[in-house]
């Protein structure tokens, strides 16, 4: 069941979600390339898109650009659910953004802790609660301490689960005990946010994945996540094993440089990024192309 078709109180965010890169050309968003990429991925059985997340270089886009990216994705794949990234560290500005996003047909907001500030657990709870209170759509908590500088305690996440609009977690915490506790509690859907942890998280009972690597070999990723969600671990391992070296290489340098480089090599966009991000090195691109070519395509 899609996120848009399920109960508004506890929608379903299971399956494979693609955190879209934002194609750039000559310093501007390349909307034709974004639309073509969106159209291709939408036809390959994914659950939905995450727009303007960290893979989308959202921090390097201004608000006008972010909204334009959201609109392009919606126009290219109107039937596919969209989750919008919402970052920052100024609560009033974040709430203004929430209000501007109201009524735009989103499935959810993906919200990290405020960066740089490193508030207490009580402050973190206030941050997520205030944004959830202001939102007309559900929230997915983005637990990614290495980007924000804040660690969300297990108890904080479990307390946030009581909010009717906080429905899931994109886990990049590196804390398997916390992940197990959230899965055991059952109120929040747990999506693997680290590509290398998709097999482990879903084998433990996670409901899906938000995986940048799935821009390539998308049908294999779709089948992998479906197999793991259904408990078919033998099939899941067989689908995962060829992907593991590719995932390792795609994150050997800062994301999304390697992903964009591989997509550019196939002609889908330029490899351009916004400074201070830099593109993949030639040696890594050569390695990526060799690994990519060795992976056998699968049908949906």
Backbone as CSV, one residue per row, in Angstrom:
resi,resn,N_x,N_y,N_z,CA_x,CA_y,CA_z,C_x,C_y,C_z
1,UNK,0.848,-1.194,0.000,0.000,0.000,0.000,0.877,1.235,0.000
2,UNK,0.539,2.217,-0.799,1.341,3.428,-0.855,1.083,4.304,0.343
3,UNK,2.015,5.216,0.596,1.862,6.136,1.718,0.629,6.998,1.553
4,UNK,0.297,7.377,0.320,-0.839,8.261,0.121,-2.165,7.538,0.254
5,UNK,-2.149,6.215,0.065,-3.403,5.477,0.082,-3.749,4.932,1.447
6,UNK,-2.821,4.974,2.400,-3.052,4.354,3.684,-3.616,5.351,4.680
7,UNK,-3.852,4.882,5.892,-4.458,5.700,6.934,-3.632,6.951,7.194
8,UNK,-4.297,8.120,7.306,-3.536,9.334,7.561,-2.870,9.341,8.923
9,UNK,-3.370,8.540,9.860,-2.784,8.510,11.196,-1.469,7.736,11.192
10,UNK,-1.461,6.549,10.604,-0.257,5.721,10.561,-0.070,5.182,9.151
11,UNK,0.373,6.014,8.224,0.555,5.564,6.844,1.711,4.582,6.735
12,UNK,1.774,3.937,5.577,2.776,2.906,5.350,3.922,3.471,4.515
13,UNK,5.119,3.492,5.103,6.301,3.964,4.392,7.273,2.816,4.114
14,UNK,6.741,1.614,4.008,7.598,0.470,3.728,8.038,0.493,2.263
15,UNK,9.001,-0.374,1.947,9.477,-0.479,0.577,10.717,0.353,0.331
16,UNK,11.059,0.507,-0.935,12.269,1.217,-1.350,11.942,2.640,-1.757
17,UNK,12.582,3.592,-1.092,12.456,5.006,-1.404,13.792,5.514,-1.951
18,UNK,13.707,6.345,-2.990,14.916,6.887,-3.606,15.118,8.320,-3.133
19,UNK,16.229,8.617,-2.446,16.556,10.009,-2.120,17.221,10.651,-3.339
20,UNK,16.457,11.392,-4.087,16.891,11.856,-5.401,18.095,12.789,-5.337
21,UNK,19.028,12.578,-6.252,20.036,13.598,-6.507,19.355,14.767,-7.193
22,UNK,19.987,15.929,-7.144,19.502,17.097,-7.870,20.463,17.378,-9.021
23,UNK,20.093,17.052,-10.256,20.996,17.319,-11.384,21.240,18.823,-11.542
24,UNK,22.462,19.165,-11.856,22.868,20.556,-12.062,23.545,20.689,-13.414
25,UNK,23.402,21.857,-13.986,24.099,22.153,-15.245,24.416,23.648,-15.265
26,UNK,25.688,23.957,-15.380,26.135,25.357,-15.434,25.623,26.164,-14.246
27,UNK,25.639,25.534,-13.075,25.295,26.229,-11.851,23.833,26.242,-11.489
28,UNK,22.961,25.788,-12.373,21.517,25.810,-12.122,20.964,24.389,-12.080
29,UNK,19.798,24.233,-11.439,19.139,22.937,-11.442,18.770,22.573,-12.874
30,UNK,19.089,21.348,-13.258,18.783,20.843,-14.600,17.437,20.125,-14.525
31,UNK,16.363,20.873,-14.717,15.030,20.294,-14.556,14.697,19.232,-15.604
32,UNK,15.095,19.361,-16.871,14.836,18.257,-17.806,15.504,16.946,-17.374
33,UNK,16.745,17.024,-16.893,17.425,15.809,-16.429,16.733,15.252,-15.192
34,UNK,16.288,16.124,-14.293,15.580,15.673,-13.092,14.275,14.981,-13.472
35,UNK,13.532,15.559,-14.406,12.277,14.947,-14.827,12.507,13.584,-15.470
36,UNK,13.543,13.473,-16.310,13.829,12.197,-16.960,14.251,11.142,-15.940
37,UNK,15.079,11.537,-14.979,15.498,10.602,-13.931,14.301,10.144,-13.114
38,UNK,13.442,11.083,-12.738,12.249,10.755,-11.963,11.355,9.790,-12.722
39,UNK,11.164,10.045,-13.995,10.308,9.179,-14.817,10.870,7.769,-14.891
40,UNK,12.178,7.662,-15.085,12.784,6.318,-15.148,12.599,5.561,-13.847
41,UNK,12.913,6.189,-12.741,12.843,5.507,-11.454,11.403,5.172,-11.076
42,UNK,10.467,6.052,-11.406,9.071,5.821,-11.055,8.515,4.565,-11.724
43,UNK,9.066,4.224,-12.887,8.579,3.062,-13.631,9.175,1.748,-13.145
44,UNK,10.052,1.800,-12.133,10.786,0.598,-11.742,10.320,0.005,-10.417
45,UNK,9.146,0.410,-9.952,8.545,-0.266,-8.819,8.910,0.259,-7.449
46,UNK,9.452,1.472,-7.377,9.830,2.022,-6.083,8.596,2.446,-5.290
47,UNK,8.768,2.608,-3.970,7.666,3.066,-3.130,7.451,4.560,-3.251
48,UNK,8.526,5.321,-3.440,8.398,6.770,-3.525,9.750,7.446,-3.567
49,UNK,9.701,8.775,-3.555,10.896,9.607,-3.628,11.071,10.410,-2.351
50,UNK,12.321,10.614,-1.955,12.674,11.639,-0.985,13.307,12.779,-1.780
51,UNK,12.700,13.945,-1.687,13.126,15.114,-2.453,13.867,16.062,-1.511
52,UNK,14.986,16.590,-1.974,15.764,17.571,-1.206,16.198,17.017,0.150
53,UNK,16.698,15.794,0.128,17.406,15.268,1.281,18.882,15.598,1.150
54,UNK,19.707,14.949,1.964,21.143,15.213,1.883,21.708,14.782,0.531
55,UNK,21.212,13.687,-0.046,21.655,13.256,-1.376,21.284,14.277,-2.434
56,UNK,20.217,15.028,-2.201,19.781,16.055,-3.143,20.473,17.387,-2.983
57,UNK,21.521,17.437,-2.147,22.275,18.672,-1.902,21.368,19.815,-1.456
58,UNK,20.370,19.484,-0.624,19.378,20.477,-0.239,19.990,21.685,0.458
59,UNK,21.039,21.449,1.242,21.660,22.558,1.975,22.301,23.578,1.042
60,UNK,22.575,23.175,-0.201,23.186,24.078,-1.170,22.162,24.703,-2.112
61,UNK,20.879,24.407,-1.906,19.812,24.974,-2.722,19.068,26.032,-1.923
62,UNK,18.616,27.091,-2.594,17.783,28.052,-1.877,16.329,27.569,-1.889
63,UNK,15.480,28.266,-1.169,14.101,27.784,-1.016,13.369,27.730,-2.348
64,UNK,13.565,28.724,-3.189,12.926,28.708,-4.502,13.347,27.473,-5.297
65,UNK,14.631,27.164,-5.272,15.120,25.989,-5.997,14.534,24.708,-5.422
66,UNK,14.468,24.610,-4.095,13.917,23.401,-3.477,12.456,23.193,-3.881
67,UNK,11.664,24.242,-3.858,10.259,24.110,-4.241,10.122,23.769,-5.718
68,UNK,10.988,24.335,-6.549,10.953,24.021,-7.975,11.318,22.563,-8.227
69,UNK,12.302,22.046,-7.483,12.661,20.625,-7.588,11.469,19.759,-7.192
70,UNK,10.817,20.101,-6.099,9.641,19.351,-5.652,8.563,19.335,-6.727
71,UNK,8.330,20.475,-7.350,7.298,20.548,-8.382,7.666,19.722,-9.610
72,UNK,8.943,19.753,-10.003,9.362,18.959,-11.160,9.162,17.472,-10.909
73,UNK,9.524,17.009,-9.721,9.342,15.594,-9.386,7.860,15.236,-9.394
74,UNK,7.022,16.109,-8.825,5.590,15.840,-8.811,4.985,15.800,-10.198
75,UNK,5.433,16.670,-11.085,4.913,16.687,-12.455,5.370,15.476,-13.249
76,UNK,6.608,15.031,-13.010,7.152,13.900,-13.765,6.567,12.564,-13.323
77,UNK,6.189,12.473,-12.047,5.653,11.206,-11.514,4.502,11.519,-10.560
78,UNK,3.371,11.983,-11.092,2.292,12.459,-10.223,1.681,11.386,-9.336
79,UNK,1.820,10.127,-9.690,1.226,9.067,-8.886,2.143,8.478,-7.837
80,UNK,3.368,8.992,-7.730,4.353,8.410,-6.824,4.487,9.296,-5.590
81,UNK,4.383,8.740,-4.375,4.497,9.553,-3.158,5.837,10.269,-3.064
82,UNK,5.784,11.482,-2.500,6.990,12.293,-2.318,7.130,12.662,-0.848
83,UNK,8.314,12.441,-0.312,8.696,12.911,1.018,9.659,14.071,0.808
84,UNK,9.437,15.167,1.539,10.281,16.345,1.369,11.214,16.494,2.559
85,UNK,12.495,16.684,2.284,13.447,16.952,3.344,13.255,18.353,3.908
86,UNK,13.391,18.466,5.228,13.234,19.762,5.896,14.304,19.885,6.969
87,UNK,15.375,20.610,6.656,16.467,20.751,7.605,16.549,22.152,8.169
88,UNK,17.650,22.428,8.876,17.879,23.750,9.423,18.142,23.707,10.911
89,UNK,18.273,24.893,11.476,18.525,24.978,12.912,17.734,26.099,13.577
90,UNK,16.933,26.812,12.794,16.123,27.916,13.311,14.671,27.456,13.322
91,UNK,14.101,27.246,14.493,12.778,26.634,14.578,11.714,27.477,13.882
92,UNK,11.719,28.789,14.084,10.702,29.620,13.453,10.780,29.533,11.931
93,UNK,12.007,29.500,11.397,12.162,29.364,9.944,11.669,27.987,9.482
94,UNK,11.962,26.951,10.269,11.492,25.615,9.923,9.972,25.558,9.895
95,UNK,9.340,26.189,10.864,7.873,26.197,10.906,7.297,26.982,9.741
96,UNK,7.964,28.056,9.328,7.527,28.777,8.134,7.590,27.873,6.906
97,UNK,8.656,27.094,6.813,8.785,26.169,5.683,7.686,25.115,5.711
98,UNK,7.361,24.618,6.890,6.285,23.647,7.018,4.982,24.235,6.477
99,UNK,4.692,25.454,6.833,3.450,26.083,6.381,3.457,26.299,4.864
100,UNK,4.602,26.644,4.300,4.668,26.839,2.851,4.522,25.520,2.089
101,UNK,4.869,24.419,2.736,4.745,23.117,2.086,3.344,22.522,2.228
102,UNK,2.513,23.127,3.047,1.156,22.595,3.267,0.375,22.601,1.956
103,UNK,-0.379,21.549,1.748,-1.240,21.465,0.581,-0.536,21.124,-0.713
104,UNK,0.725,20.687,-0.647,1.470,20.375,-1.867,1.480,18.882,-2.183
105,UNK,0.612,18.130,-1.532,0.459,16.716,-1.858,1.573,15.826,-1.381
106,UNK,2.251,16.214,-0.321,3.361,15.410,0.192,2.852,14.207,0.971
107,UNK,3.632,13.129,0.931,3.354,11.976,1.775,3.865,12.195,3.189
108,UNK,4.971,12.938,3.330,5.564,13.163,4.649,6.663,14.204,4.529
109,UNK,7.151,14.656,5.679,8.375,15.424,5.794,9.448,14.556,6.440
110,UNK,10.668,14.678,5.958,11.815,13.995,6.555,12.624,15.046,7.304
111,UNK,12.680,14.934,8.641,13.191,16.015,9.472,14.350,15.519,10.340
112,UNK,15.544,16.083,10.186,16.652,15.763,11.082,16.636,16.660,12.308
113,UNK,17.454,16.323,13.275,17.706,17.233,14.393,18.329,18.512,13.863
114,UNK,18.171,19.627,14.577,18.837,20.860,14.139,20.350,20.685,14.160
115,UNK,21.001,21.152,13.114,22.448,20.993,13.021,23.168,22.017,13.879
116,UNK,24.377,21.682,14.284,25.339,22.565,14.952,24.985,22.866,16.409
117,UNK,23.695,23.024,16.732,23.297,23.515,18.049,23.547,22.489,19.154
118,UNK,23.295,21.225,18.864,23.441,20.124,19.820,22.609,20.359,21.094
119,UNK,21.276,20.429,20.948,20.427,20.656,22.124,20.337,19.415,23.002
120,UNK,19.748,19.596,24.177,19.481,18.473,25.064,18.413,17.569,24.460
121,UNK,18.194,16.418,25.101,17.134,15.522,24.623,15.769,16.209,24.726
122,UNK,15.563,17.003,25.767,14.303,17.739,25.887,14.152,18.731,24.742
123,UNK,15.261,19.401,24.374,15.218,20.332,23.256,14.946,19.633,21.934
124,UNK,15.527,18.463,21.755,15.263,17.687,20.540,13.798,17.281,20.464
125,UNK,13.251,16.837,21.589,11.835,16.461,21.620,10.959,17.661,21.270
126,UNK,11.302,18.828,21.781,10.527,20.036,21.474,10.604,20.368,19.987
127,UNK,11.791,20.223,19.399,11.985,20.503,17.970,11.056,19.656,17.109
128,UNK,11.108,18.349,17.297,10.295,17.461,16.464,8.805,17.622,16.753
129,UNK,8.448,17.828,18.017,7.046,17.987,18.367,6.471,19.253,17.751
130,UNK,7.216,20.356,17.804,6.725,21.610,17.236,6.505,21.480,15.729
131,UNK,7.430,20.827,15.045,7.287,20.663,13.594,6.128,19.731,13.283
132,UNK,5.982,18.659,14.042,4.865,17.739,13.817,3.533,18.420,14.086
133,UNK,3.476,19.245,15.129,2.237,19.960,15.442,1.827,20.898,14.307
134,UNK,2.820,21.485,13.635,2.534,22.462,12.584,2.259,21.822,11.229
135,UNK,2.603,20.560,11.070,2.537,19.911,9.763,1.150,19.347,9.477
136,UNK,0.786,19.363,8.197,-0.461,18.699,7.790,-0.207,17.304,7.251
137,UNK,1.059,16.852,7.297,1.406,15.505,6.840,2.282,14.838,7.895
138,UNK,2.452,13.522,7.826,3.279,12.817,8.806,4.745,13.236,8.742
139,UNK,5.464,12.904,9.817,6.902,13.157,9.921,7.660,11.838,10.000
140,UNK,8.776,11.786,9.274,9.792,10.766,9.466,10.980,11.441,10.131
141,UNK,11.423,10.933,11.256,12.585,11.477,11.943,13.841,10.954,11.257
142,UNK,14.730,11.862,10.905,15.987,11.509,10.240,17.069,11.482,11.316
143,UNK,17.432,10.275,11.741,18.392,10.099,12.840,19.781,9.933,12.241
144,UNK,20.520,11.034,12.143,21.811,11.021,11.462,22.800,11.886,12.232
145,UNK,23.302,11.379,13.351,24.130,12.208,14.234,25.421,12.703,13.608
146,UNK,25.995,11.985,12.640,27.261,12.446,12.079,27.077,13.672,11.191
147,UNK,25.864,14.000,10.789,25.612,15.241,10.069,25.127,16.357,10.992
148,UNK,24.343,16.019,11.998,23.731,17.052,12.836,24.536,17.381,14.081
149,UNK,25.335,16.439,14.565,26.040,16.614,15.826,25.216,16.247,17.040
150,UNK,23.978,15.793,16.836,23.091,15.436,17.947,22.709,13.969,17.868
151,UNK,22.806,13.297,18.998,22.388,11.903,19.082,21.007,11.836,19.715
152,UNK,20.078,11.237,19.009,18.734,11.044,19.540,18.727,9.778,20.388
153,UNK,18.444,9.916,21.667,18.410,8.768,22.563,17.216,7.885,22.235
154,UNK,17.370,6.617,22.535,16.288,5.665,22.337,15.009,6.142,23.024
155,UNK,15.147,6.626,24.250,13.979,7.055,25.020,13.298,8.260,24.376
156,UNK,14.090,9.135,23.765,13.507,10.297,23.088,12.687,9.860,21.888
157,UNK,13.232,8.956,21.085,12.493,8.469,19.928,11.219,7.734,20.345
158,UNK,11.308,6.951,21.405,10.119,6.230,21.864,9.068,7.200,22.393
159,UNK,9.495,8.289,22.998,8.515,9.278,23.451,7.873,9.988,22.268
160,UNK,8.654,10.263,21.217,8.101,10.908,20.030,7.099,10.013,19.306
161,UNK,7.229,8.706,19.481,6.306,7.774,18.830,4.872,7.962,19.288
162,UNK,4.679,8.625,20.413,3.319,8.869,20.900,2.613,9.957,20.099
163,UNK,3.377,10.765,19.350,2.754,11.828,18.559,2.061,11.210,17.342
164,UNK,0.818,11.569,17.082,0.082,10.907,15.992,0.666,11.141,14.604
165,UNK,1.465,12.200,14.424,2.019,12.452,13.090,3.482,12.065,12.970
166,UNK,4.106,11.573,14.016,5.489,11.080,13.917,5.410,9.568,13.754
167,UNK,5.717,9.092,12.545,5.350,7.729,12.176,6.536,6.830,11.848
168,UNK,7.731,7.395,11.697,8.839,6.537,11.304,10.177,7.207,11.522
169,UNK,11.227,6.415,11.291,12.605,6.865,11.468,13.426,6.411,10.264
170,UNK,14.156,7.353,9.674,15.221,6.984,8.743,16.474,6.839,9.593
171,UNK,16.957,5.607,9.724,18.029,5.329,10.675,19.399,5.384,10.020
172,UNK,20.188,6.366,10.450,21.614,6.440,10.124,22.398,6.589,11.420
173,UNK,21.881,6.012,12.484,22.426,6.250,13.821,23.692,5.464,14.108
174,UNK,23.868,4.331,13.450,24.987,3.459,13.786,24.821,2.755,15.117
175,UNK,23.597,2.696,15.621,23.300,2.112,16.939,22.332,0.952,16.768
176,UNK,22.843,-0.275,16.550,21.942,-1.405,16.296,21.028,-1.729,17.472
177,UNK,21.474,-1.469,18.696,20.608,-1.735,19.851,19.393,-0.819,19.834
178,UNK,19.597,0.448,19.459,18.476,1.384,19.358,17.516,0.947,18.256
179,UNK,18.067,0.518,17.137,17.224,0.061,16.032,16.365,-1.125,16.474
180,UNK,16.979,-2.072,17.153,16.211,-3.237,17.626,15.106,-2.814,18.583
181,UNK,15.403,-1.851,19.454,14.391,-1.399,20.412,13.220,-0.730,19.700
182,UNK,13.505,0.068,18.685,12.430,0.716,17.938,11.588,-0.300,17.175
183,UNK,12.249,-1.278,16.580,11.514,-2.323,15.858,10.655,-3.126,16.824
184,UNK,11.211,-3.471,17.974,10.454,-4.244,18.964,9.261,-3.460,19.487
185,UNK,9.427,-2.146,19.673,8.329,-1.309,20.149,7.189,-1.274,19.129
186,UNK,7.528,-1.159,17.861,6.552,-1.316,16.808,5.753,-0.085,16.413
187,UNK,5.878,1.004,17.132,5.061,2.168,16.791,5.637,2.991,15.650
188,UNK,6.946,2.993,15.508,7.596,3.729,14.435,8.117,2.759,13.383
189,UNK,7.825,3.038,12.125,8.435,2.259,11.064,9.915,2.644,10.976
190,UNK,10.769,1.652,10.849,12.203,1.883,10.790,12.677,1.600,9.365
191,UNK,13.203,2.633,8.731,13.760,2.504,7.390,15.274,2.632,7.464
192,UNK,15.966,1.710,6.840,17.420,1.785,6.782,17.818,3.005,5.974
193,UNK,18.654,3.853,6.570,19.122,5.041,5.882,20.568,4.960,5.448
194,UNK,21.281,3.974,5.971,22.646,3.683,5.525,22.567,2.519,4.542
195,UNK,22.976,2.748,3.313,22.806,1.719,2.291,23.452,0.395,2.679
196,UNK,24.598,0.463,3.329,25.310,-0.755,3.712,24.587,-1.543,4.791
197,UNK,23.597,-0.921,5.454,22.881,-1.581,6.545,21.488,-2.068,6.141
198,UNK,21.145,-1.984,4.854,19.800,-2.368,4.435,19.505,-3.831,4.768
199,UNK,20.419,-4.712,4.425,20.195,-6.134,4.700,20.028,-6.370,6.191
200,UNK,20.931,-5.846,6.999,20.881,-6.091,8.436,19.629,-5.495,9.073
201,UNK,19.315,-4.242,8.731,18.159,-3.588,9.342,16.862,-4.283,8.970
202,UNK,16.715,-4.652,7.720,15.472,-5.295,7.312,15.383,-6.732,7.804
203,UNK,16.514,-7.406,7.921,16.487,-8.749,8.494,16.049,-8.718,9.950
204,UNK,16.325,-7.608,10.628,15.891,-7.433,12.023,14.418,-7.066,12.133
205,UNK,13.790,-6.692,11.011,12.381,-6.317,11.047,12.089,-4.915,10.581
206,UNK,13.098,-4.185,10.064,12.840,-2.876,9.479,11.905,-2.998,8.295
207,UNK,11.194,-1.909,8.008,10.125,-1.985,7.010,10.544,-1.549,5.614
208,UNK,11.718,-0.943,5.471,12.106,-0.479,4.160,13.455,0.196,4.182
209,UNK,13.733,0.952,3.115,15.037,1.590,2.973,14.899,2.874,2.181
210,UNK,15.734,3.841,2.532,15.928,5.060,1.742,17.379,5.006,1.296
211,UNK,17.603,4.634,0.033,18.938,4.228,-0.407,19.375,4.994,-1.639
212,UNK,20.405,5.817,-1.501,20.929,6.583,-2.631,21.494,5.667,-3.710
213,UNK,22.084,4.546,-3.311,22.677,3.620,-4.277,21.643,3.072,-5.256
214,UNK,20.371,3.125,-4.878,19.314,2.549,-5.707,18.970,3.406,-6.923
215,UNK,19.688,4.520,-7.133,19.582,5.209,-8.418,20.016,4.295,-9.559
216,UNK,20.880,3.333,-9.271,21.349,2.384,-10.271,20.949,0.980,-9.838
217,UNK,20.745,0.108,-10.823,20.269,-1.260,-10.565,19.007,-1.233,-9.697
218,UNK,18.121,-0.298,-10.033,16.917,-0.094,-9.229,16.037,-1.336,-9.151
219,UNK,15.783,-2.069,-10.233,14.948,-3.272,-10.098,15.523,-4.292,-9.115
220,UNK,16.838,-4.442,-9.085,17.444,-5.365,-8.109,17.168,-4.867,-6.687
221,UNK,17.299,-3.563,-6.462,17.021,-3.005,-5.137,15.557,-3.206,-4.744
222,UNK,14.656,-3.001,-5.689,13.227,-3.192,-5.402,12.962,-4.627,-4.986
223,UNK,13.520,-5.568,-5.727,13.325,-6.976,-5.387,13.982,-7.328,-4.066
224,UNK,15.158,-6.755,-3.803,15.846,-6.996,-2.539,14.981,-6.570,-1.360
225,UNK,14.481,-5.355,-1.389,13.689,-4.836,-0.270,12.393,-5.636,-0.122
226,UNK,11.765,-5.994,-1.230,10.542,-6.797,-1.152,10.817,-8.169,-0.551
227,UNK,11.927,-8.794,-0.951,12.259,-10.114,-0.407,12.521,-10.036,1.090
228,UNK,13.269,-9.029,1.523,13.585,-8.908,2.949,12.335,-8.592,3.760
229,UNK,11.470,-7.742,3.230,10.247,-7.396,3.946,9.350,-8.622,4.122
230,UNK,9.409,-9.540,3.167,8.602,-10.762,3.236,9.303,-11.897,3.970
231,UNK,10.500,-11.660,4.478,11.222,-12.681,5.224,11.942,-13.701,4.378
232,UNK,12.112,-13.424,3.081,12.799,-14.354,2.194,14.295,-14.030,2.207
233,UNK,14.957,-14.436,3.282,16.332,-14.003,3.520,17.317,-14.624,2.537
234,UNK,17.100,-15.857,2.142,18.015,-16.482,1.184,17.992,-15.725,-0.136
235,UNK,16.791,-15.405,-0.605,16.665,-14.622,-1.833,17.272,-13.232,-1.628
236,UNK,17.014,-12.645,-0.476,17.546,-11.313,-0.197,19.065,-11.287,-0.207
237,UNK,19.678,-12.284,0.401,21.146,-12.329,0.414,21.706,-12.458,-0.990
238,UNK,21.064,-13.276,-1.819,21.544,-13.459,-3.190,21.438,-12.163,-3.990
239,UNK,20.374,-11.387,-3.760,20.224,-10.118,-4.447,21.200,-9.065,-3.913
240,UNK,21.500,-9.148,-2.631,22.358,-8.150,-1.985,23.832,-8.322,-2.318
241,UNK,24.299,-9.540,-2.409,25.741,-9.765,-2.506,26.402,-9.037,-3.668
242,UNK,25.813,-8.999,-4.868,26.462,-8.222,-5.935,26.408,-6.713,-5.696
243,UNK,25.431,-6.247,-4.912,25.302,-4.819,-4.656,26.304,-4.312,-3.618
244,UNK,26.734,-5.186,-2.726,27.564,-4.743,-1.601,28.839,-4.023,-2.056
245,UNK,29.596,-4.529,-3.037,30.786,-3.786,-3.476,30.441,-2.437,-4.111
246,UNK,29.309,-2.370,-4.801,28.889,-1.112,-5.399,28.556,-0.089,-4.324
247,UNK,27.833,-0.510,-3.290,27.503,0.392,-2.178,28.784,0.914,-1.527
248,UNK,29.722,0.020,-1.288,30.985,0.438,-0.666,31.681,1.501,-1.510
249,UNK,31.710,1.296,-2.828,32.386,2.245,-3.705,31.618,3.561,-3.809
250,UNK,30.297,3.501,-3.810,29.507,4.720,-3.932,29.651,5.635,-2.715
251,UNK,30.082,5.068,-1.595,30.282,5.881,-0.403,31.762,5.983,-0.014
252,UNK,32.644,5.651,-0.957,34.081,5.790,-0.698,34.495,7.257,-0.677
253,UNK,33.723,8.101,-1.335,33.903,9.545,-1.310,32.556,10.176,-0.999
254,UNK,32.536,11.453,-0.612,31.283,12.024,-0.106,30.117,11.946,-1.088
255,UNK,29.002,11.466,-0.585,27.736,11.403,-1.311,27.201,12.831,-1.512
256,UNK,26.674,13.177,-2.708,26.325,12.310,-3.833,27.334,12.330,-4.986
257,UNK,28.568,12.729,-4.740,29.529,12.805,-5.830,29.650,11.519,-6.631
258,UNK,29.877,10.362,-5.981,30.009,9.126,-6.752,28.726,8.722,-7.487
259,UNK,27.565,8.912,-6.858,26.306,8.565,-7.524,26.136,9.414,-8.771
260,UNK,26.360,10.706,-8.634,26.229,11.574,-9.805,27.228,11.200,-10.897
261,UNK,28.432,10.844,-10.511,29.438,10.477,-11.502,28.997,9.252,-12.298
262,UNK,28.427,8.264,-11.613,27.989,7.048,-12.301,26.784,7.339,-13.190
263,UNK,25.870,8.179,-12.725,24.730,8.557,-13.566,25.196,9.380,-14.770
264,UNK,26.193,10.229,-14.559,26.725,11.009,-15.671,27.401,10.124,-16.701
265,UNK,28.060,9.063,-16.230,28.739,8.144,-17.150,27.752,7.444,-18.075
266,UNK,26.499,7.310,-17.627,25.476,6.690,-18.477,24.676,7.733,-19.246
267,UNK,25.045,9.015,-19.127,24.430,10.066,-19.919,23.165,10.667,-19.345
268,UNK,22.867,10.392,-18.059,21.608,10.873,-17.493,21.688,12.315,-16.994
269,UNK,22.875,12.812,-16.760,23.054,14.167,-16.237,24.527,14.503,-16.287
270,UNK,24.868,15.720,-15.914,26.271,16.032,-15.692,26.649,15.568,-14.284
271,UNK,27.936,15.526,-14.038,28.423,15.143,-12.706,28.587,16.353,-11.786
272,UNK,28.003,17.480,-12.166,28.209,18.733,-11.450,27.602,18.703,-10.046
273,UNK,28.330,19.302,-9.096,27.855,19.480,-7.733,28.043,20.933,-7.343
274,UNK,27.423,21.331,-6.243,27.594,22.684,-5.716,28.736,22.704,-4.712
275,UNK,29.613,23.692,-4.843,30.703,23.858,-3.881,30.116,24.069,-2.478
276,UNK,30.782,23.506,-1.462,32.125,22.928,-1.464,32.179,21.442,-1.805
277,UNK,31.068,20.859,-2.258,31.131,19.466,-2.698,31.993,19.357,-3.947
278,UNK,32.711,18.258,-4.055,33.555,18.000,-5.217,33.181,16.670,-5.842
279,UNK,33.461,16.548,-7.134,33.078,15.349,-7.864,33.945,14.150,-7.522
280,UNK,33.490,12.995,-7.941,34.247,11.763,-7.728,35.571,11.825,-8.473
281,UNK,36.587,11.246,-7.889,37.890,11.210,-8.536,37.871,10.236,-9.717
282,UNK,38.743,10.437,-10.707,38.748,9.546,-11.870,38.960,8.077,-11.498
283,UNK,39.824,7.829,-10.513,40.064,6.444,-10.120,38.820,5.792,-9.548
284,UNK,38.078,6.517,-8.743,36.853,5.951,-8.181,35.816,5.728,-9.275
285,UNK,35.696,6.667,-10.207,34.732,6.476,-11.287,35.064,5.224,-12.097
286,UNK,36.347,5.002,-12.375,36.749,3.788,-13.104,36.342,2.540,-12.317
287,UNK,36.562,2.571,-11.013,36.176,1.442,-10.166,34.662,1.245,-10.167
288,UNK,33.914,2.337,-10.070,32.453,2.253,-10.074,31.934,1.649,-11.367
289,UNK,32.484,2.089,-12.479,32.003,1.583,-13.765,32.282,0.087,-13.911
290,UNK,33.415,-0.356,-13.403,33.735,-1.784,-13.483,32.793,-2.608,-12.607
291,UNK,32.535,-2.147,-11.396,31.616,-2.874,-10.503,30.213,-2.876,-11.079
292,UNK,29.770,-1.719,-11.566,28.432,-1.581,-12.133,28.234,-2.541,-13.302
293,UNK,29.225,-2.625,-14.161,29.102,-3.481,-15.354,29.068,-4.962,-14.994
294,UNK,29.632,-5.317,-13.857,29.702,-6.730,-13.470,28.409,-7.226,-12.812
295,UNK,27.505,-6.323,-12.462,26.266,-6.722,-11.779,25.226,-7.110,-12.830
296,UNK,24.716,-8.312,-12.713,23.737,-8.814,-13.666,22.407,-8.107,-13.479
297,UNK,21.840,-7.558,-14.538,20.513,-6.923,-14.412,19.448,-7.954,-14.038
298,UNK,18.439,-7.511,-13.307,17.311,-8.370,-12.976,16.036,-7.696,-13.451
299,UNK,15.012,-8.504,-13.638,13.695,-7.969,-14.011,12.940,-7.614,-12.740
300,UNK,12.011,-6.697,-12.859,11.174,-6.353,-11.714,10.374,-7.551,-11.235
